[in-house]
Amino acid sequence: MQQAFDRVQELSYWRFSNPLFAQTRWLWPLFKSEREIRAKNRVLHDFCRGIIQMKRRTAESGDALGPDLISRFLDKARDAGEELSDSDLIDVVLNFLIAGRDTTACWLTWTMYELSERPGIFLLTSPQVT
């Protein structure tokens, strides 16, 4: 799943440098990159669909749903008497993955850099003033 996610992001990035993107998207069977995006998207959607179906089975069996994102959406929809489609939930899950994955990695990297620039921060006691 992670490799599919990385590859889709990479191929999507390169779409921006293609001035004929609209045409290649329409003629997707002719272009390897567009075929690959579709195949990797299927992997991502199948992964998300599996998690969603597991959560739906848990909800149907009457077991308590956890504090995770999908459970919260299913709970709110059930309380409101609405039915969320798998497609809606897949969009939500992928949106949060895209928004949180790289930003978390960037934040952790920057935090480690800042901590390495300030070794005194790791002292358990404050330095003595003379």
C-alpha positions as CSV (number, residue, x, y, z in Angstrom):
1,M,0.0,0.0,0.0
2,Q,2.8,2.4,0.9
3,Q,4.6,1.8,-2.4
4,A,1.3,2.4,-4.3
5,F,0.8,5.6,-2.4
6,D,4.3,6.9,-3.1
7,R,4.1,6.0,-6.8
8,V,0.7,7.7,-7.2
9,Q,2.1,10.9,-5.6
10,E,5.2,10.8,-7.8
11,L,3.2,10.3,-11.0
12,S,0.7,13.0,-10.0
13,Y,3.5,15.4,-9.5
14,W,4.9,14.8,-13.0
15,R,1.4,15.4,-14.4
16,F,1.9,19.1,-13.7
17,S,4.9,19.3,-16.1
18,N,2.9,17.8,-18.9
19,P,1.2,20.5,-21.0
20,L,-1.0,17.9,-22.7
21,F,-2.2,16.4,-19.4
22,A,-5.9,16.7,-20.3
23,Q,-5.4,14.7,-23.5
24,T,-3.3,12.0,-21.9
25,R,-5.9,11.6,-19.2
26,W,-8.6,11.1,-21.9
27,L,-6.4,8.7,-23.8
28,W,-5.2,6.9,-20.7
29,P,-4.8,3.4,-22.2
30,L,-2.1,4.7,-24.5
31,F,0.1,6.1,-21.7
32,K,2.0,3.9,-19.2
33,S,1.9,6.5,-16.5
34,E,-1.8,6.9,-16.6
35,R,-2.4,3.2,-16.6
36,E,-0.1,2.9,-13.6
37,I,-1.9,5.6,-11.7
38,R,-5.2,3.8,-12.3
39,A,-3.7,0.5,-11.2
40,K,-2.1,2.0,-8.0
41,N,-5.3,3.8,-7.2
42,R,-7.1,0.5,-7.3
43,V,-4.6,-0.8,-4.7
44,L,-5.3,2.2,-2.5
45,H,-9.0,1.9,-2.8
46,D,-9.0,-1.8,-2.2
47,F,-7.0,-1.3,1.0
48,C,-9.3,1.4,2.2
49,R,-12.4,-0.6,1.2
50,G,-11.1,-3.6,3.3
51,I,-10.7,-1.4,6.4
52,I,-14.2,0.1,5.9
53,Q,-15.9,-3.3,5.5
54,M,-14.2,-4.5,8.6
55,K,-15.5,-1.4,10.5
56,R,-19.0,-1.9,9.0
57,R,-19.0,-5.6,10.2
58,T,-18.0,-4.5,13.7
59,A,-20.8,-1.9,13.7
60,E,-23.4,-4.5,12.5
61,S,-22.4,-7.0,15.1
62,G,-23.2,-4.5,17.8
63,D,-19.6,-4.2,19.1
64,A,-18.4,-0.8,20.2
65,L,-16.6,1.1,17.5
66,G,-13.2,2.6,18.4
67,P,-12.1,6.3,18.4
68,D,-10.7,6.1,14.9
69,L,-11.8,8.3,12.0
70,I,-13.9,5.7,10.1
71,S,-15.8,4.7,13.3
72,R,-16.6,8.3,14.1
73,F,-18.0,8.9,10.6
74,L,-20.1,5.7,10.8
75,D,-21.4,6.6,14.3
76,K,-22.4,10.1,13.1
77,A,-24.1,8.8,10.0
78,R,-26.0,6.1,12.0
79,D,-27.1,8.8,14.6
80,A,-28.3,11.0,11.8
81,G,-30.1,8.1,10.0
82,E,-27.9,8.4,6.9
83,E,-25.9,5.9,5.0
84,L,-22.4,6.7,3.9
85,S,-21.2,4.9,0.8
86,D,-17.8,3.2,0.6
87,S,-16.8,5.8,-1.9
88,D,-17.5,8.6,0.5
89,L,-15.5,7.0,3.3
90,I,-12.6,6.1,0.9
91,D,-12.4,9.8,-0.1
92,V,-12.2,10.8,3.6
93,V,-9.6,8.2,4.5
94,L,-7.4,9.1,1.5
95,N,-7.7,12.8,2.2
96,F,-6.5,12.3,5.8
97,L,-3.7,10.0,4.6
98,I,-2.5,12.6,2.1
99,A,-2.8,15.5,4.5
100,G,-1.2,13.7,7.4
101,R,1.5,11.5,6.0
102,D,4.0,13.9,4.5
103,T,3.3,16.7,7.0
104,T,4.1,14.4,9.9
105,A,7.3,13.2,8.3
106,C,8.3,16.8,7.6
107,W,7.5,17.9,11.2
108,L,9.5,15.0,12.7
109,T,12.5,15.7,10.4
110,W,12.4,19.4,11.3
111,T,12.1,18.7,15.0
112,M,15.1,16.4,15.0
113,Y,17.1,19.0,13.1
114,E,16.2,21.7,15.6
115,L,17.0,19.4,18.6
116,S,20.4,18.5,17.0
117,E,21.2,22.2,16.7
118,R,20.5,22.7,20.5
119,P,22.3,20.0,22.4
120,G,21.8,21.8,25.7
121,I,18.1,21.1,25.5
122,F,18.8,17.5,26.5
123,L,20.4,18.4,29.8
124,L,18.4,17.1,32.7
125,T,19.4,19.9,35.0
126,S,19.9,23.6,34.1
127,P,23.5,24.7,33.7
128,Q,25.0,26.4,36.7
129,V,25.5,30.1,36.4
130,T,28.9,31.3,37.7
